[in-house]
Amino acid sequence: MTPESPARTVAAHQERLSLPWWAWPAALLAGGILATELMLGLPELPIWLPYAVLMPLSVLALVPLGRWRVEVTADEFRADDARLPVEFVSGVVALDAAGKREALGVGSHPLAFVVQRAWIGTAVQVLLDDPDDPTPFWVVSTRRPVELATALLEVSRRARAERAS
């Protein structure tokens, strides 16, 4: 087996869908309110115990939410754990907030694959051309929809040209 060239393994686009800065203080505030409610409702508990348990748990609950990655490589498009071979991409549409709302609302398809983060306003719609897959398109949240769409179209055209020859 020959190793792949670095050009085939370097990501054309890579992005982490992290949480906004205000989510962390909001989680601490919610944990503090809940701890206060428990402290007042259960006076037999030590005063510090609800705070010592719930404040770290409220922050730890947010850690998995900020770990989602969107990546385009020479062979595939990855949205967290989902992988799509780029040769099945027939088109990509960069969506603003209104377009994302339309793609996820009235204009949606029941078999569409969606990776959506409410705190990210923009997205891309990836149109598919795979006869063996009933999924018509993917909608993936991204903070840089134009860059992601451009990278995905470029890699997809290259993969289709290689497959045709």
Backbone as ProteinMPNN parsed JSONL, in Angstrom:
{"seq_chain_A": "MTPESPARTVAAHQERLSLPWWAWPAALLAGGILATELMLGLPELPIWLPYAVLMPLSVLALVPLGRWRVEVTADEFRADDARLPVEFVSGVVALDAAGKREALGVGSHPLAFVVQRAWIGTAVQVLLDDPDDPTPFWVVSTRRPVELATALLEVSRRARAERAS", "coords_chain_A": {"N_chain_A": [[0.849, -1.17, 0.0], [0.655, 2.147, -0.911], [1.555, 5.259, 0.545], [-0.705, 8.047, 0.886], [-0.498, 11.055, -1.002], [0.482, 14.275, 0.335], [-1.16, 16.28, -0.712], [-3.594, 15.04, -1.124], [-4.529, 14.556, 1.401], [-4.672, 16.883, 2.898], [-6.891, 19.214, 4.287], [-9.352, 20.934, 2.433], [-11.143, 22.701, 3.417], [-11.816, 23.558, 6.729], [-13.532, 23.628, 9.76], [-14.636, 24.474, 13.002], [-17.534, 24.092, 14.802], [-18.029, 25.866, 17.134], [-19.309, 26.953, 20.337], [-20.953, 30.121, 21.015], [-19.467, 32.9, 22.822], [-21.146, 33.785, 24.879], [-22.57, 31.61, 25.765], [-21.273, 30.181, 27.739], [-21.187, 31.842, 30.197], [-23.985, 31.927, 30.459], [-24.617, 29.246, 30.955], [-23.353, 28.9, 33.415], [-24.864, 30.703, 34.936], [-27.408, 29.502, 34.796], [-26.809, 27.072, 36.091], [-26.172, 28.125, 38.625], [-28.63, 29.238, 39.421], [-30.249, 26.946, 39.534], [-28.852, 25.542, 41.522], [-29.251, 27.258, 43.686], [-32.018, 27.053, 43.969], [-32.199, 24.342, 44.751], [-30.751, 24.462, 47.146], [-32.389, 26.129, 48.685], [-34.734, 24.641, 48.694], [-34.064, 22.215, 49.879], [-33.178, 22.262, 52.855], [-31.665, 20.669, 54.556], [-29.395, 19.859, 53.261], [-25.879, 20.535, 52.913], [-24.902, 23.939, 52.421], [-23.024, 24.528, 50.414], [-22.907, 22.278, 48.746], [-24.869, 21.892, 46.513], [-23.934, 23.896, 44.767], [-21.266, 23.151, 44.349], [-21.605, 20.826, 42.922], [-23.459, 21.315, 40.779], [-22.569, 23.623, 39.351], [-20.042, 22.983, 38.006], [-21.076, 20.844, 36.465], [-22.917, 22.143, 34.809], [-21.272, 23.582, 33.1], [-19.737, 21.511, 31.979], [-21.7, 20.205, 30.538], [-21.904, 21.679, 28.236], [-19.605, 21.215, 26.774], [-19.557, 18.982, 24.827], [-21.209, 20.114, 22.869], [-19.761, 22.058, 21.524], [-17.887, 20.774, 19.957], [-18.268, 19.918, 17.35], [-17.29, 19.359, 14.005], [-16.718, 20.587, 10.71], [-15.618, 19.593, 7.62], [-13.787, 19.551, 4.564], [-12.201, 17.348, 2.524], [-9.966, 15.943, 0.055], [-11.278, 13.652, -0.687], [-13.719, 13.389, 0.705], [-16.64, 14.856, 2.295], [-17.092, 15.971, 5.482], [-19.263, 16.127, 8.195], [-19.274, 16.4, 11.339], [-19.642, 13.211, 12.506], [-20.696, 12.198, 10.201], [-20.123, 11.236, 6.849], [-19.527, 12.048, 3.498], [-18.883, 10.999, 0.297], [-17.169, 12.996, -2.061], [-17.663, 12.808, -4.788], [-20.349, 12.451, -5.173], [-21.55, 14.851, -4.857], [-23.528, 17.186, -6.349], [-24.13, 19.849, -6.451], [-23.788, 22.957, -4.638], [-25.182, 25.203, -2.358], [-24.791, 28.273, -0.877], [-26.202, 29.425, 2.08], [-27.931, 32.12, 3.55], [-29.238, 33.494, 6.658], [-32.039, 33.656, 6.251], [-32.343, 31.945, 4.068], [-31.482, 29.551, 5.205], [-33.495, 29.163, 7.09], [-35.64, 28.756, 5.336], [-34.775, 26.426, 3.982], [-34.801, 24.596, 6.042], [-37.361, 24.675, 6.871], [-40.3, 25.227, 5.355], [-39.348, 24.606, 2.78], [-38.08, 22.214, 3.095], [-37.128, 18.739, 2.892], [-38.372, 15.533, 3.752], [-36.468, 13.483, 3.852], [-34.04, 14.689, 3.957], [-30.691, 15.272, 5.085], [-29.6, 16.715, 8.041], [-27.417, 18.845, 9.74], [-27.529, 20.925, 12.088], [-26.995, 23.894, 13.849], [-28.329, 25.958, 16.218], [-27.24, 28.377, 17.071], [-25.712, 29.266, 15.015], [-26.116, 31.168, 12.263], [-25.913, 30.863, 9.449], [-25.635, 28.563, 6.619], [-24.902, 25.715, 4.477], [-26.311, 24.187, 1.606], [-26.103, 21.087, 0.375], [-26.394, 19.546, -2.573], [-27.254, 16.338, -3.773], [-26.216, 13.627, -5.919], [-26.732, 10.696, -6.102], [-27.625, 7.617, -7.066], [-28.172, 5.423, -5.425], [-28.87, 6.375, -2.958], [-31.468, 7.723, -1.068], [-31.436, 10.26, -0.025], [-31.958, 13.619, -0.67], [-30.552, 16.019, -0.274], [-28.062, 17.667, 1.795], [-28.117, 19.73, 4.671], [-26.026, 21.853, 6.257], [-24.816, 23.554, 9.023], [-22.711, 26.42, 9.088], [-20.212, 28.864, 9.696], [-18.921, 30.111, 7.686], [-20.189, 30.117, 4.908], [-19.806, 30.655, 2.119], [-17.084, 30.144, 1.634], [-16.974, 27.428, 2.34], [-18.779, 26.327, 0.466], [-17.456, 26.96, -1.935], [-15.023, 25.521, -1.658], [-16.02, 22.903, -1.479], [-17.338, 22.57, -3.955], [-15.164, 22.828, -5.7], [-13.503, 20.635, -4.978], [-15.315, 18.575, -5.476], [-15.749, 18.813, -8.263], [-13.2, 18.148, -9.172], [-13.014, 15.469, -8.259], [-15.121, 14.274, -9.712], [-14.142, 14.609, -12.297], [-11.87, 12.993, -12.213], [-13.103, 10.522, -11.813], [-14.521, 10.264, -14.184], [-12.526, 9.999, -16.063]], "CA_chain_A": [[0.0, 0.0, 0.0], [1.45, 3.368, -0.966], [0.938, 6.331, 1.329], [-1.335, 9.09, 0.09], [0.277, 12.285, -1.081], [-0.058, 15.293, 1.237], [-2.215, 17.045, -1.378], [-4.852, 14.311, -1.012], [-4.971, 14.45, 2.78], [-4.849, 18.208, 3.495], [-8.279, 19.649, 4.193], [-9.608, 22.129, 1.643], [-11.89, 23.579, 4.323], [-11.968, 22.961, 8.054], [-14.186, 24.573, 10.655], [-15.2, 23.928, 14.226], [-18.782, 24.779, 15.127], [-17.953, 26.097, 18.575], [-20.363, 27.744, 20.961], [-20.628, 31.536, 21.188], [-18.884, 33.205, 24.13], [-22.163, 34.019, 25.884], [-23.164, 30.352, 26.225], [-20.599, 29.749, 28.967], [-21.782, 32.507, 31.366], [-25.393, 31.544, 30.593], [-24.648, 27.933, 31.607], [-23.035, 29.119, 34.832], [-26.024, 31.344, 35.563], [-28.449, 28.476, 34.942], [-26.368, 26.175, 37.163], [-26.293, 28.841, 39.896], [-30.053, 29.349, 39.768], [-30.701, 25.614, 39.937], [-28.233, 25.229, 42.814], [-29.946, 28.059, 44.702], [-33.33, 26.424, 44.182], [-31.998, 23.13, 45.547], [-30.32, 24.85, 48.486], [-33.556, 26.64, 49.404], [-35.754, 23.599, 48.801], [-33.573, 21.131, 50.727], [-32.322, 22.928, 53.841], [-30.796, 19.721, 55.267], [-28.139, 19.745, 52.504], [-24.91, 21.614, 53.154], [-25.134, 25.049, 51.494], [-22.055, 24.512, 49.317], [-22.993, 21.068, 47.932], [-25.479, 22.066, 45.182], [-23.063, 24.726, 43.923], [-20.075, 22.374, 44.001], [-21.957, 19.782, 41.962], [-24.178, 21.789, 39.596], [-21.832, 24.617, 38.56], [-19.189, 22.302, 37.023], [-21.891, 20.061, 35.538], [-23.534, 23.02, 33.808], [-20.246, 23.904, 32.113], [-19.384, 20.27, 31.284], [-22.772, 19.846, 29.613], [-21.718, 22.412, 26.985], [-18.385, 20.802, 26.068], [-19.815, 18.239, 23.581], [-21.899, 20.931, 21.873], [-18.811, 22.863, 20.781], [-16.859, 19.93, 19.339], [-18.64, 19.514, 15.998], [-16.38, 19.826, 12.957], [-17.102, 20.502, 9.31], [-14.339, 19.507, 6.919], [-13.774, 19.078, 3.185], [-10.91, 16.831, 2.088], [-9.964, 15.6, -1.366], [-12.128, 12.481, -0.927], [-15.028, 13.385, 1.345], [-17.163, 15.976, 3.065], [-17.416, 15.469, 6.82], [-20.011, 16.963, 9.122], [-19.103, 15.624, 12.558], [-19.368, 11.803, 12.207], [-21.244, 11.859, 8.887], [-19.151, 11.358, 5.761], [-20.12, 12.015, 2.171], [-17.891, 11.041, -0.779], [-17.4, 14.232, -2.81], [-18.102, 12.587, -6.166], [-21.807, 12.458, -5.217], [-22.016, 16.232, -4.696], [-23.858, 17.756, -7.66], [-24.184, 21.303, -6.332], [-23.75, 23.489, -3.276], [-25.773, 26.529, -2.257], [-24.522, 28.97, 0.386], [-27.47, 29.945, 2.598], [-27.921, 33.092, 4.633], [-30.172, 33.094, 7.722], [-33.376, 33.438, 5.68], [-32.274, 30.735, 3.246], [-31.411, 28.401, 6.112], [-34.847, 28.981, 7.626], [-36.454, 28.181, 4.257], [-34.317, 25.055, 3.706], [-35.153, 23.735, 7.173], [-38.783, 24.808, 7.162], [-41.241, 24.894, 4.297], [-38.671, 24.02, 1.634], [-37.331, 21.021, 3.48], [-37.542, 17.421, 2.398], [-38.335, 14.649, 4.922], [-35.296, 12.609, 3.842], [-32.82, 15.498, 3.963], [-29.788, 15.097, 6.224], [-29.406, 18.045, 8.614], [-26.533, 19.102, 10.876], [-27.928, 22.301, 12.315], [-26.71, 24.498, 15.144], [-29.197, 27.129, 16.325], [-26.458, 29.59, 17.311], [-25.023, 29.623, 13.778], [-27.198, 31.617, 11.394], [-25.758, 30.521, 8.041], [-25.465, 27.133, 6.333], [-24.807, 25.335, 3.068], [-27.175, 23.095, 1.17], [-25.314, 20.253, -0.527], [-27.285, 18.742, -3.412], [-26.624, 15.047, -4.032], [-26.521, 12.879, -7.136], [-26.373, 9.311, -5.817], [-28.829, 6.813, -7.333], [-28.41, 4.43, -4.377], [-29.181, 7.051, -1.706], [-32.681, 8.528, -1.23], [-31.255, 11.591, 0.553], [-31.829, 14.577, -1.767], [-29.548, 17.039, 0.026], [-27.63, 17.892, 3.167], [-28.051, 21.111, 5.148], [-25.002, 21.85, 7.301], [-24.5, 24.875, 9.553], [-21.337, 26.872, 8.966], [-20.041, 30.302, 9.84], [-18.335, 30.601, 6.435], [-20.866, 29.321, 3.875], [-19.259, 30.851, 0.778], [-15.812, 29.419, 1.567], [-17.27, 25.994, 2.351], [-19.38, 25.98, -0.819], [-16.414, 27.027, -2.959], [-14.107, 24.386, -1.473], [-16.733, 21.657, -1.775], [-17.541, 22.495, -5.4], [-13.865, 22.597, -6.34], [-13.094, 19.246, -4.718], [-16.275, 17.708, -6.154], [-15.453, 18.832, -9.705], [-11.961, 17.389, -9.361], [-13.32, 14.044, -8.054], [-15.93, 13.82, -10.847], [-13.269, 14.541, -13.468], [-11.033, 11.795, -12.038], [-13.965, 9.359, -11.986], [-14.908, 10.172, -15.592], [-11.397, 9.597, -16.921]], "C_chain_A": [[0.894, 1.233, 0.0], [0.769, 4.449, -0.154], [0.362, 7.393, 0.399], [-0.457, 10.332, 0.087], [-0.325, 13.321, -0.146], [-1.17, 16.112, 0.601], [-3.57, 16.357, -1.25], [-5.386, 14.303, 0.418], [-5.206, 15.801, 3.447], [-6.287, 18.665, 3.26], [-8.385, 20.92, 3.356], [-10.374, 23.166, 2.463], [-12.045, 22.851, 5.646], [-12.518, 24.019, 8.985], [-14.727, 23.831, 11.87], [-16.424, 24.755, 14.599], [-18.875, 24.996, 16.636], [-19.11, 26.98, 19.051], [-19.971, 29.22, 21.001], [-20.163, 31.8, 22.622], [-19.951, 33.304, 25.217], [-22.811, 32.729, 26.399], [-22.559, 29.904, 27.553], [-21.117, 30.492, 30.196], [-23.261, 32.146, 31.56], [-25.524, 30.186, 31.278], [-24.326, 28.061, 33.09], [-24.206, 29.757, 35.571], [-27.144, 30.322, 35.786], [-28.082, 27.485, 36.046], [-26.493, 26.821, 38.531], [-27.738, 28.972, 40.354], [-30.596, 28.004, 40.249], [-30.123, 25.213, 41.297], [-28.907, 26.006, 43.947], [-31.32, 27.469, 45.006], [-33.2, 25.161, 45.033], [-31.611, 23.459, 46.984], [-31.513, 25.338, 49.316], [-34.616, 25.561, 49.625], [-35.366, 22.44, 49.706], [-32.628, 21.7, 51.784], [-31.402, 21.971, 54.607], [-29.471, 19.495, 54.536], [-27.162, 20.828, 52.949], [-25.062, 22.686, 52.066], [-24.242, 24.959, 50.263], [-22.256, 23.36, 48.33], [-23.687, 21.263, 46.573], [-24.604, 22.893, 44.234], [-21.841, 23.935, 43.46], [-20.377, 21.306, 42.952], [-22.513, 20.381, 40.661], [-23.419, 22.809, 38.748], [-20.869, 23.934, 37.578], [-19.985, 21.472, 36.011], [-22.532, 20.919, 34.453], [-22.531, 23.418, 32.729], [-19.869, 22.657, 31.309], [-20.461, 19.835, 30.29], [-22.614, 20.546, 28.261], [-20.537, 21.926, 26.163], [-18.686, 19.997, 24.804], [-20.474, 19.079, 22.495], [-20.935, 21.74, 21.01], [-17.751, 22.071, 20.059], [-17.179, 19.488, 17.913], [-17.691, 20.135, 14.993], [-17.021, 19.64, 11.581], [-15.802, 20.568, 8.515], [-14.556, 18.981, 5.502], [-12.359, 18.619, 2.882], [-11.018, 16.477, 0.606], [-10.936, 14.462, -1.684], [-13.538, 12.604, -0.377], [-15.338, 14.697, 2.039], [-17.601, 15.402, 4.4], [-18.164, 16.539, 7.608], [-20.15, 16.141, 10.396], [-18.788, 14.18, 12.189], [-19.858, 11.392, 10.816], [-20.207, 12.142, 7.806], [-19.866, 11.181, 4.429], [-19.004, 12.036, 1.135], [-18.197, 12.217, -1.714], [-17.854, 13.994, -4.241], [-19.622, 12.557, -6.301], [-22.398, 13.852, -5.024], [-22.281, 16.812, -6.084], [-23.924, 19.276, -7.623], [-24.178, 21.716, -4.871], [-24.313, 24.904, -3.31], [-25.425, 27.103, -0.887], [-25.811, 29.651, 0.832], [-27.221, 31.01, 3.66], [-28.967, 32.652, 5.662], [-31.569, 32.817, 7.176], [-33.398, 32.182, 4.819], [-32.204, 29.478, 4.086], [-32.785, 28.1, 6.699], [-35.747, 28.323, 6.59], [-36.077, 26.718, 4.011], [-34.692, 24.093, 4.821], [-36.647, 23.768, 7.497], [-39.64, 24.299, 6.023], [-40.566, 24.191, 3.13], [-37.921, 22.742, 1.921], [-37.92, 19.756, 2.867], [-37.441, 16.462, 3.581], [-37.113, 13.738, 4.975], [-33.977, 13.382, 3.843], [-32.008, 15.215, 5.229], [-29.425, 16.481, 6.739], [-28.429, 17.981, 9.784], [-26.685, 20.589, 11.144], [-27.585, 22.732, 13.719], [-27.481, 25.81, 15.216], [-28.416, 28.424, 16.494], [-25.63, 30.017, 16.102], [-26.092, 29.936, 12.737], [-27.113, 31.137, 9.961], [-25.495, 29.034, 7.866], [-25.153, 26.949, 4.851], [-25.804, 24.21, 2.82], [-26.399, 22.342, 0.095], [-26.277, 19.332, -1.278], [-26.568, 17.477, -3.84], [-27.105, 14.422, -5.333], [-26.024, 11.448, -6.942], [-27.615, 8.45, -6.032], [-29.152, 5.795, -6.245], [-28.837, 5.046, -3.045], [-30.424, 7.912, -1.895], [-32.553, 9.951, -0.677], [-31.06, 12.614, -0.572], [-30.747, 15.63, -1.538], [-29.182, 17.011, 1.497], [-27.744, 19.374, 3.444], [-27.127, 21.094, 6.358], [-24.725, 23.284, 7.73], [-23.013, 25.165, 9.387], [-21.295, 28.381, 9.147], [-19.485, 30.927, 8.566], [-18.93, 29.83, 5.246], [-20.262, 29.471, 2.48], [-17.947, 30.086, 0.624], [-16.035, 27.914, 1.53], [-17.86, 25.557, 1.01], [-18.34, 25.972, -1.926], [-15.474, 25.837, -2.861], [-14.78, 23.072, -1.854], [-16.978, 21.497, -3.273], [-16.235, 22.196, -6.132], [-13.409, 21.149, -6.185], [-14.029, 18.275, -5.44], [-16.022, 17.668, -7.656], [-14.21, 18.006, -10.011], [-12.225, 15.89, -9.246], [-14.156, 13.494, -9.21], [-15.091, 13.69, -12.117], [-12.369, 13.312, -13.401], [-11.858, 10.525, -12.286], [-14.344, 9.165, -13.45], [-13.764, 9.69, -16.473], [-10.828, 8.258, -16.579]], "O_chain_A": [[1.797, 1.345, 0.83], [-0.458, 4.551, -0.157], [0.854, 7.614, -0.708], [0.24, 10.617, 1.061], [-1.52, 13.263, 0.146], [-2.049, 16.598, 1.313], [-4.599, 17.032, -1.268], [-6.576, 14.067, 0.627], [-5.883, 15.86, 4.474], [-6.826, 18.516, 2.163], [-7.615, 21.863, 3.539], [-10.259, 24.367, 2.221], [-12.367, 21.663, 5.676], [-12.045, 25.155, 9.007], [-15.212, 22.705, 11.765], [-16.347, 25.979, 14.699], [-19.697, 24.383, 17.318], [-19.781, 27.648, 18.265], [-18.783, 29.539, 21.019], [-20.438, 31.01, 23.524], [-19.69, 32.942, 26.364], [-23.539, 32.771, 27.391], [-23.246, 29.319, 28.391], [-21.467, 29.836, 31.177], [-23.736, 32.066, 32.693], [-26.428, 29.984, 32.088], [-24.953, 27.408, 33.924], [-24.502, 29.387, 36.707], [-27.754, 30.292, 36.855], [-28.935, 27.098, 36.845], [-26.873, 26.16, 39.497], [-28.034, 28.833, 41.541], [-31.312, 27.934, 41.248], [-30.817, 24.618, 42.121], [-29.109, 25.471, 45.037], [-31.732, 27.398, 46.164], [-34.005, 24.937, 45.937], [-32.082, 22.819, 47.924], [-31.635, 25.008, 50.496], [-35.316, 25.576, 50.637], [-36.236, 21.755, 50.243], [-31.41, 21.627, 51.627], [-30.451, 22.421, 55.245], [-28.52, 18.991, 55.133], [-27.582, 21.924, 53.323], [-25.325, 22.356, 50.91], [-24.686, 25.29, 49.164], [-21.816, 23.457, 47.184], [-23.138, 20.832, 45.558], [-24.545, 22.613, 43.037], [-21.432, 24.042, 42.304], [-19.496, 20.926, 42.181], [-22.089, 19.999, 39.571], [-23.613, 22.851, 37.533], [-20.881, 24.284, 36.398], [-19.618, 21.401, 34.839], [-22.675, 20.48, 33.312], [-22.904, 23.573, 31.567], [-19.7, 22.735, 30.092], [-20.156, 19.164, 29.304], [-23.128, 20.065, 27.251], [-20.472, 22.2, 24.965], [-18.106, 20.307, 23.763], [-20.311, 18.784, 21.311], [-21.265, 22.073, 19.872], [-16.781, 22.66, 19.581], [-16.401, 18.736, 17.327], [-17.328, 21.305, 15.114], [-17.752, 18.681, 11.331], [-14.989, 21.473, 8.705], [-15.38, 18.098, 5.264], [-11.417, 19.407, 2.97], [-12.058, 16.696, -0.014], [-11.37, 14.324, -2.827], [-14.465, 11.999, -0.917], [-14.464, 15.516, 2.325], [-18.39, 14.458, 4.448], [-17.748, 17.695, 7.673], [-21.035, 15.293, 10.51], [-17.736, 13.936, 11.597], [-19.466, 10.339, 10.312], [-19.507, 13.154, 7.845], [-20.694, 10.286, 4.259], [-18.24, 13.0, 1.089], [-19.345, 12.414, -2.112], [-18.39, 14.912, -4.862], [-20.141, 12.627, -7.415], [-23.619, 14.013, -5.029], [-21.366, 16.918, -6.901], [-23.786, 19.924, -8.661], [-24.517, 20.933, -3.984], [-23.965, 25.702, -4.18], [-25.725, 26.495, 0.141], [-26.439, 30.371, 0.055], [-26.4, 30.823, 4.558], [-29.522, 31.558, 5.551], [-32.216, 31.853, 7.587], [-34.376, 31.435, 4.841], [-32.792, 28.456, 3.733], [-33.193, 26.943, 6.797], [-36.53, 27.433, 6.921], [-36.953, 25.868, 3.85], [-34.882, 22.902, 4.574], [-37.13, 22.977, 8.307], [-39.702, 23.098, 5.759], [-41.144, 23.274, 2.546], [-37.195, 22.242, 1.062], [-39.057, 19.732, 2.396], [-36.492, 16.571, 4.358], [-36.756, 13.264, 6.054], [-32.909, 12.779, 3.739], [-32.563, 14.956, 6.297], [-28.988, 17.333, 5.966], [-28.588, 17.172, 10.699], [-26.04, 21.414, 10.497], [-27.855, 22.01, 14.678], [-27.303, 26.68, 14.363], [-28.9, 29.481, 16.087], [-24.923, 31.023, 16.161], [-26.882, 29.066, 12.373], [-28.146, 31.009, 9.303], [-25.176, 28.329, 8.823], [-25.143, 27.907, 4.079], [-26.096, 23.4, 3.701], [-26.081, 22.892, -0.959], [-26.896, 18.448, -0.684], [-25.401, 17.527, -4.23], [-28.227, 14.649, -5.784], [-25.027, 11.038, -7.537], [-28.566, 8.545, -5.256], [-30.294, 5.344, -6.149], [-29.136, 4.317, -2.099], [-30.448, 8.755, -2.792], [-33.465, 10.761, -0.845], [-30.11, 12.502, -1.346], [-30.102, 16.081, -2.484], [-29.877, 16.424, 2.326], [-27.497, 20.194, 2.56], [-27.396, 20.42, 7.353], [-24.431, 24.138, 6.893], [-22.171, 24.278, 9.527], [-22.24, 29.085, 8.79], [-19.567, 32.141, 8.384], [-18.256, 28.991, 4.648], [-20.212, 28.496, 1.73], [-17.721, 29.448, -0.405], [-15.367, 27.203, 0.78], [-17.473, 24.516, 0.478], [-18.339, 25.075, -2.769], [-15.161, 25.209, -3.873], [-14.158, 22.22, -2.489], [-16.839, 20.395, -3.804], [-16.211, 21.403, -7.073], [-12.982, 20.518, -7.152], [-13.575, 17.257, -5.962], [-16.076, 16.597, -8.261], [-14.174, 17.258, -10.988], [-11.712, 15.114, -10.052], [-13.929, 12.366, -9.648], [-15.299, 12.777, -12.916], [-12.131, 12.661, -14.419], [-11.371, 9.572, -12.894], [-14.476, 8.031, -13.911], [-13.99, 9.052, -17.501], [-9.881, 7.806, -17.222]]}, "name": "protein", "num_of_chains": 1, "seq": "MTPESPARTVAAHQERLSLPWWAWPAALLAGGILATELMLGLPELPIWLPYAVLMPLSVLALVPLGRWRVEVTADEFRADDARLPVEFVSGVVALDAAGKREALGVGSHPLAFVVQRAWIGTAVQVLLDDPDDPTPFWVVSTRRPVELATALLEVSRRARAERAS"}
